[in-house]
């Protein structure tokens, strides 16, 4: 057993404006509409800006967010209607803790930030977008831990089998929400008369003419991570098609979708991270090392506040802060192995919850529990919500099938 004294530094974002939510409306919104779009926001503490869709030009910025109810009074009297503007609610000078870094030096080296927080964080720190703040020191004992393992997968074409190569994961599902995002961010172009954006303003999904222009980009985007999924699935013995299908159903492969409750391409919740840390002790030890607490007796024996800190460290690694699509694309490739580990942990959780030693349908149970919780798979039976989720996964992997295969 080796004893280490480590210095702890928080890696934090530099103060910057943070987009809280966007509204694309024809009339000034009421309180219910703002709540539906933005959640329970504190408008007096926030700012508002109006941006023209067509040009991206900010027409009004720095307004108190409460002025959203009177937005028409702040827009120029020209030929534009309110529906020509995006209304963006912004939190000024927002600071967020990205991760915590342990080091034996006086300050973390760039490669330590990259190893513990990810390459995206290292790059952001090197260009001055992140700062370091000293948090304290800790003495830890290092030693072996053990992770739940999954049995080797048989090769085959089924959802719960191992593909022979990354090329076997290729899909062409017409994700309309992904199409809308690619058009919105300028990654794809709509094929609409009159230069219309091709996006449904209520849902931000691509309209038929939008998908006509964006379809090729949609197919390319959903397949660009196939090699990463294939390799991660092989490393952790999880079904690659199932992993890709979960990502497709949860986020349509769009990484810039972080709600208050879920994050990243697999839309994982804090409760989901809790399960992963309980059933993958190596993962828990790795993320204990990113907080002020060590967990020599295991994550489950930490105090609730300490468990929350460990979950937050993992959540931060899965989240791409202040990312554009290209940065988010790179970050997604980096974190896919984490989602493979999380899916493997869910298999271990499902086997225990179902009350069976090693049921043949363990991966079905794991996917159902991921979506609908452990109560969905009690006694080894999958609830209707879990079965519907599995059918959605099959539909995005192979639309010719109407049932999941073992």
Wavefront OBJ file of the C-alpha trace (Angstrom):
o trace
v 0.000 0.000 0.000
v 1.360 3.445 -0.979
v 0.491 6.737 0.735
v 0.273 9.912 -1.339
v -0.207 13.543 -0.321
v -1.983 15.315 -3.151
v -2.899 18.952 -3.787
v -6.423 19.569 -5.051
v -7.273 22.305 -7.573
v -10.655 23.121 -9.034
v -10.691 23.757 -12.787
v -13.268 26.485 -13.352
v -14.624 28.370 -16.316
v -13.648 32.000 -16.647
v -16.556 34.393 -16.065
v -18.581 34.566 -19.269
v -22.146 34.960 -20.429
v -24.047 31.642 -20.452
v -27.022 30.959 -22.697
v -29.843 29.761 -20.445
v -32.462 29.185 -23.124
v -33.732 30.346 -26.498
v -37.260 31.251 -27.558
v -38.376 31.577 -31.175
v -41.848 33.077 -30.911
v -44.341 35.174 -32.872
v -45.754 37.004 -29.844
v -44.207 38.117 -26.524
v -44.217 35.001 -24.320
v -46.144 34.719 -21.073
v -44.822 33.246 -17.823
v -46.044 29.728 -18.618
v -44.310 29.723 -22.011
v -41.058 30.950 -20.473
v -41.244 28.226 -17.829
v -41.891 25.603 -20.501
v -38.884 26.733 -22.568
v -36.456 27.707 -19.824
v -37.537 26.035 -16.600
v -37.760 27.895 -13.264
v -35.452 30.811 -14.137
v -34.888 33.947 -12.050
v -35.505 36.628 -14.692
v -34.368 39.642 -12.585
v -30.886 38.089 -12.350
v -30.632 37.430 -16.089
v -30.237 39.394 -19.323
v -32.043 39.295 -22.662
v -30.914 39.755 -26.232
v -32.733 39.588 -29.564
v -30.960 38.172 -32.617
v -32.120 38.078 -36.240
v -32.284 34.471 -37.544
v -31.244 35.337 -41.063
v -28.047 37.241 -40.262
v -27.182 36.245 -36.689
v -26.964 39.966 -35.888
v -27.734 40.915 -32.286
v -30.270 43.757 -32.469
v -30.753 44.287 -28.755
v -28.443 42.966 -26.037
v -27.938 43.487 -22.329
v -31.618 44.084 -21.593
v -32.952 42.951 -18.205
v -34.597 39.602 -18.871
v -37.878 40.780 -17.344
v -38.217 43.022 -20.406
v -39.076 39.924 -22.423
v -42.722 40.669 -21.646
v -42.286 44.074 -23.349
v -39.824 42.985 -26.029
v -41.693 44.696 -28.866
v -40.931 48.076 -27.282
v -37.196 47.374 -27.613
v -37.091 46.223 -31.236
v -36.655 48.576 -34.194
v -39.721 49.682 -36.118
v -38.888 48.033 -39.444
v -40.281 45.332 -41.691
v -39.340 42.505 -39.321
v -41.862 40.736 -37.124
v -41.089 39.214 -33.741
v -40.990 35.807 -35.424
v -37.832 36.915 -37.252
v -35.910 37.104 -33.964
v -34.427 34.589 -31.557
v -34.912 35.740 -27.974
v -32.022 34.523 -25.844
v -31.991 34.619 -22.043
v -28.437 34.867 -20.730
v -26.768 34.541 -17.341
v -23.949 37.145 -17.271
v -20.512 36.337 -15.838
v -21.366 32.700 -15.161
v -18.643 30.563 -13.511
v -18.850 26.780 -13.376
v -16.620 24.124 -11.826
v -15.565 21.761 -14.602
v -13.606 19.240 -12.535
v -11.083 18.864 -9.722
v -7.473 17.893 -10.384
v -5.070 16.157 -8.031
v -1.357 16.754 -8.315
v 1.842 16.213 -6.345
v 3.188 19.497 -7.731
v 2.440 23.063 -6.634
v 0.056 23.465 -9.548
v -1.309 20.962 -12.076
v 0.587 20.484 -15.321
v -1.367 20.680 -18.603
v -1.067 16.919 -19.156
v -2.521 16.277 -15.678
v -5.526 18.437 -16.555
v -5.904 16.508 -19.803
v -5.618 13.104 -18.108
v -8.060 13.901 -15.304
v -10.482 16.293 -16.995
v -10.230 15.404 -20.684
v -8.427 16.914 -23.640
v -11.180 19.464 -24.229
v -10.587 20.895 -20.733
v -6.824 20.928 -21.264
v -7.196 22.808 -24.549
v -9.634 25.268 -22.985
v -7.240 25.919 -20.087
v -4.301 26.468 -22.437
v -6.228 29.112 -24.372
v -7.314 30.855 -21.165
v -10.957 29.743 -21.093
v -10.493 27.901 -17.767
v -8.794 28.892 -14.517
v -7.406 27.035 -11.493
v -8.434 27.585 -7.892
v -6.659 25.878 -4.958
v -9.073 23.722 -2.951
v -6.958 21.852 -0.386
v -4.920 18.711 0.041
v -5.634 15.094 0.904
v -3.706 11.995 1.953
v -4.817 8.787 0.264
v -3.849 5.147 0.253
v -3.722 3.518 -3.150
v -4.720 -0.076 -3.617
v -6.537 -2.422 -5.985
v -10.263 -2.267 -6.594
v -12.533 -4.425 -8.695
v -15.151 -3.723 -11.322
v -18.207 -5.651 -12.310
v -17.436 -7.617 -15.452
v -19.649 -8.697 -18.321
v -19.230 -12.064 -20.081
v -17.712 -12.155 -23.549
v -20.244 -11.435 -26.258
v -20.843 -13.816 -29.134
v -20.323 -12.340 -32.584
v -23.405 -11.834 -34.696
v -25.938 -9.426 -36.185
v -28.218 -9.170 -33.137
v -28.718 -6.128 -30.948
v -27.025 -7.904 -28.030
v -24.201 -9.492 -30.017
v -20.775 -8.182 -31.046
v -20.403 -6.817 -34.601
v -17.421 -7.978 -36.615
v -16.280 -4.434 -37.406
v -17.196 -0.778 -36.940
v -18.623 -0.800 -40.470
v -21.402 -3.101 -39.220
v -22.713 -0.236 -37.067
v -23.574 2.047 -39.987
v -27.119 3.437 -39.895
v -29.132 5.909 -41.965
v -31.956 6.852 -39.603
v -33.674 10.147 -40.587
v -33.297 11.954 -37.254
v -35.356 15.121 -37.729
v -34.265 16.762 -34.461
v -30.614 16.184 -35.366
v -31.367 17.642 -38.788
v -32.851 20.725 -37.167
v -29.787 21.204 -34.973
v -27.374 20.774 -37.879
v -29.302 23.414 -39.840
v -29.535 25.726 -36.824
v -25.767 25.580 -36.233
v -24.913 25.931 -39.917
v -23.493 22.420 -40.294
v -26.131 21.574 -42.920
v -28.293 23.594 -45.305
v -32.005 23.249 -45.885
v -33.462 22.812 -49.361
v -36.394 25.199 -48.987
v -37.871 27.744 -51.352
v -37.249 31.375 -50.537
v -34.312 30.620 -48.252
v -36.608 29.522 -45.420
v -34.685 27.911 -42.556
v -36.484 24.570 -42.836
v -36.948 24.184 -39.065
v -40.188 23.820 -37.096
v -40.020 26.800 -34.752
v -41.900 25.013 -31.955
v -39.749 21.864 -31.792
v -36.556 22.872 -33.668
v -36.895 19.695 -35.755
v -36.231 19.759 -39.480
v -39.233 20.183 -41.752
v -39.426 17.978 -44.888
v -37.620 20.552 -47.028
v -35.047 20.961 -44.259
v -34.373 17.230 -44.142
v -34.124 17.125 -47.930
v -31.061 19.319 -47.694
v -29.694 18.039 -44.371
v -30.189 14.271 -44.793
v -26.655 13.514 -45.990
v -25.208 15.477 -43.078
v -27.566 13.643 -40.680
v -26.314 10.258 -41.906
v -22.664 11.314 -41.747
v -23.091 12.763 -38.249
v -24.717 9.645 -36.740
v -22.008 7.380 -38.166
v -18.915 9.434 -37.366
v -18.589 7.858 -33.900
v -18.923 4.230 -35.059
v -15.236 3.398 -34.575
v -15.252 4.952 -31.099
v -18.396 2.996 -30.163
v -17.022 -0.244 -31.596
v -13.685 0.058 -29.765
v -15.229 1.091 -26.447
v -17.779 -1.711 -26.634
v -15.030 -4.244 -27.297
v -12.930 -2.932 -24.399
v -15.775 -3.244 -21.895
v -17.651 -6.194 -23.405
v -20.898 -4.361 -24.086
v -23.035 -4.765 -27.234
v -21.966 -2.044 -29.655
v -25.323 -1.884 -31.469
v -27.141 -1.472 -28.167
v -24.753 1.301 -27.114
v -25.255 3.121 -30.414
v -29.014 2.609 -30.253
v -29.253 4.107 -26.763
v -27.304 7.159 -27.908
v -29.563 7.490 -30.946
v -32.764 7.334 -28.917
v -31.521 9.584 -26.125
v -29.913 12.416 -28.100
v -29.960 11.602 -31.836
v -26.162 11.932 -31.525
v -26.369 15.678 -30.898
v -23.929 16.464 -28.052
v -25.046 20.034 -27.276
v -28.140 18.972 -25.367
v -27.608 19.529 -21.652
v -30.714 19.994 -19.555
v -30.851 20.620 -15.828
v -31.351 16.902 -15.189
v -29.480 15.087 -17.997
v -26.315 15.571 -19.975
v -24.465 14.573 -23.109
v -25.185 12.108 -25.892
v -26.631 9.388 -23.638
v -28.690 11.858 -21.565
v -27.475 10.369 -18.291
v -28.975 11.569 -15.008
v -27.355 11.944 -11.596
v -29.282 8.843 -10.489
v -27.800 6.992 -13.451
v -24.295 8.084 -12.476
v -24.964 6.877 -8.940
v -25.682 3.388 -10.292
v -22.538 3.461 -12.444
v -20.349 4.420 -9.477
v -21.894 1.761 -7.238
v -21.371 -1.037 -9.745
v -17.977 -0.020 -11.172
v -15.589 0.367 -8.252
v -12.666 1.263 -10.497
v -14.705 4.084 -11.998
v -15.666 5.254 -8.501
v -12.045 5.262 -7.393
v -11.050 7.250 -10.477
v -13.638 9.931 -9.757
v -13.065 9.962 -6.015
v -9.566 11.062 -7.045
v -11.087 14.138 -8.708
v -12.768 15.353 -5.535
v -11.635 16.208 -2.012
v -12.664 12.750 -0.804
v -11.016 9.410 -1.210
v -13.167 6.294 -0.975
v -10.963 3.405 0.229
v -14.092 1.683 1.568
v -16.038 2.228 -1.621
v -18.367 4.860 -3.012
v -21.475 3.498 -1.212
v -19.866 4.201 2.189
v -19.226 7.861 1.477
v -21.451 10.451 3.075
v -24.239 11.781 0.866
v -22.445 15.094 0.243
v -19.280 13.223 -0.717
v -21.176 10.944 -3.098
v -22.724 14.037 -4.686
v -19.267 15.519 -5.250
v -18.052 12.332 -6.942
v -21.137 12.223 -9.176
v -20.625 15.880 -10.089
v -17.023 15.187 -11.109
v -18.208 12.441 -13.469
v -21.082 14.615 -14.743
v -18.606 17.403 -15.528
v -16.429 15.084 -17.609
v -19.467 14.037 -19.638
v -20.542 17.629 -20.286
v -19.027 19.842 -22.975
v -19.012 23.341 -21.519
v -19.186 26.313 -23.925
v -18.668 24.099 -26.930
v -19.319 24.677 -30.580
v -20.266 21.648 -32.721
v -16.672 20.844 -33.679
v -15.398 20.936 -30.095
v -18.425 18.917 -28.981
v -17.697 16.371 -31.718
v -14.175 15.842 -30.351
v -15.403 15.700 -26.758
v -18.030 13.096 -27.681
v -15.391 10.775 -29.132
v -13.442 11.053 -25.857
v -16.336 10.196 -23.537
v -17.890 7.262 -25.391
v -15.750 4.808 -23.335
v -17.339 6.261 -20.201
v -20.796 5.462 -21.538
v -19.659 1.928 -22.375
v -18.606 1.523 -18.733
v -21.910 2.978 -17.542
v -23.853 0.511 -19.694
v -21.772 -2.361 -18.326
v -22.507 -1.178 -14.781
v -26.210 -1.138 -15.609
v -25.969 -4.782 -16.642
v -24.544 -5.672 -13.229
v -27.263 -3.599 -11.567
v -29.971 -5.263 -13.661
v -28.740 -8.779 -12.810
v -28.927 -7.939 -9.109
v -32.314 -6.175 -9.274
v -33.886 -8.964 -11.329
v -32.923 -11.490 -8.685
v -31.167 -13.820 -11.114
v -27.546 -14.900 -11.120
v -26.898 -14.302 -14.812
v -30.103 -14.126 -16.850
v -29.809 -14.617 -20.590
v -31.704 -11.368 -21.142
v -29.379 -9.264 -18.971
v -28.718 -6.648 -21.651
v -32.438 -6.163 -22.276
v -32.907 -5.657 -18.545
v -29.984 -3.207 -18.465
v -31.404 -1.045 -21.260
v -34.895 -1.074 -19.754
v -33.516 -0.071 -16.338
v -31.425 2.680 -17.932
v -34.570 4.277 -19.282
v -37.282 3.367 -16.788
v -35.443 2.570 -13.544
v -34.974 -0.570 -11.495
v -38.673 -0.862 -10.747
v -39.183 -1.624 -14.456
v -37.324 -4.950 -14.243
v -38.388 -6.398 -10.920
v -38.504 -10.234 -10.990
v -36.832 -10.249 -14.397
v -39.877 -8.978 -16.291
v -39.631 -5.777 -18.337
v -42.353 -3.175 -17.913
v -44.224 -1.687 -20.887
v -42.156 1.503 -20.779
v -38.939 -0.507 -20.944
v -40.209 -2.678 -23.790
v -41.226 0.402 -25.777
v -37.723 1.818 -25.226
v -36.144 -1.357 -26.598
v -38.348 -1.160 -29.677
v -37.204 2.436 -30.248
v -33.592 1.289 -30.054
v -34.237 -1.385 -32.665
v -35.963 1.151 -34.928
v -32.934 3.449 -35.035
v -30.498 0.561 -35.571
v -32.474 -1.373 -38.181
v -35.859 -0.101 -39.328
v -36.656 -3.406 -41.027
v -37.029 -5.128 -37.648
v -39.953 -4.728 -35.316
v -38.617 -6.711 -32.345
v -35.332 -6.789 -30.475
v -33.135 -9.858 -30.908
v -30.944 -11.698 -28.441
l 1 2 3 4 5 6 7 8 9 10 11 12 13 14 15 16 17 18 19 20 21 22 23 24 25 26 27 28 29 30 31 32 33 34 35 36 37 38 39 40 41 42 43 44 45 46 47 48 49 50 51 52 53 54 55 56 57 58 59 60 61 62 63 64 65 66 67 68 69 70 71 72 73 74 75 76 77 78 79 80 81 82 83 84 85 86 87 88 89 90 91 92 93 94 95 96 97 98 99 100 101 102 103 104 105 106 107 108 109 110 111 112 113 114 115 116 117 118 119 120 121 122 123 124 125 126 127 128 129 130 131 132 133 134 135 136 137 138 139 140 141 142 143 144 145 146 147 148 149 150 151 152 153 154 155 156 157 158 159 160 161 162 163 164 165 166 167 168 169 170 171 172 173 174 175 176 177 178 179 180 181 182 183 184 185 186 187 188 189 190 191 192 193 194 195 196 197 198 199 200 201 202 203 204 205 206 207 208 209 210 211 212 213 214 215 216 217 218 219 220 221 222 223 224 225 226 227 228 229 230 231 232 233 234 235 236 237 238 239 240 241 242 243 244 245 246 247 248 249 250 251 252 253 254 255 256 257 258 259 260 261 262 263 264 265 266 267 268 269 270 271 272 273 274 275 276 277 278 279 280 281 282 283 284 285 286 287 288 289 290 291 292 293 294 295 296 297 298 299 300 301 302 303 304 305 306 307 308 309 310 311 312 313 314 315 316 317 318 319 320 321 322 323 324 325 326 327 328 329 330 331 332 333 334 335 336 337 338 339 340 341 342 343 344 345 346 347 348 349 350 351 352 353 354 355 356 357 358 359 360 361 362 363 364 365 366 367 368 369 370 371 372 373 374 375 376 377 378 379 380 381 382 383 384 385 386 387 388 389 390 391 392 393 394 395 396 397 398 399 400 401 402 403 404 405 406
